[in-house]
Amino acid sequence: MMHGPAVELGKDKSIPRKTKLGVILFLVYLAVYTGFVVIGIVSPSTLGLAAIGGLNLAFVYGMGLIVLAAVMGLIYNYFCTKFENEMNKEEK
């Protein structure tokens, strides 16, 4: 028994806005990650300094990068859904 697609796919008018948002979030993450790499290259001993709760800066910064990526993913998902709902409404 075969069936058709669950949804009807059409043209997505929100692609330019979603692309722009994705590039902006990527550049923000790139800047934060570049800071981590630069600290590691220029002053590796700085990453060994105690930061929060006795944890060293390398651990705190690294976990911060992971959390930032997850939060940015949620932000991207929220706004992309919003853009799609606003811009892809069927015209009556």
Sequence and secondary structure as in RCSB ss.txt:
>XXXX:A:sequence
MMHGPAVELGKDKSIPRKTKLGVILFLVYLAVYTGFVVIGIVSPSTLGLAAIGGLNLAFVYGMGLIVLAAVMGLI
YNYFCTKFENEMNKEEK
>XXXX:A:secstr
     SS     TTHHHHHHHHHHHHHHHHHHHHHHHHHHHH GGGGGSEEETTEEHHHHHHHHHHHHHHHHHHH
HHHHHHHHHHHHS    
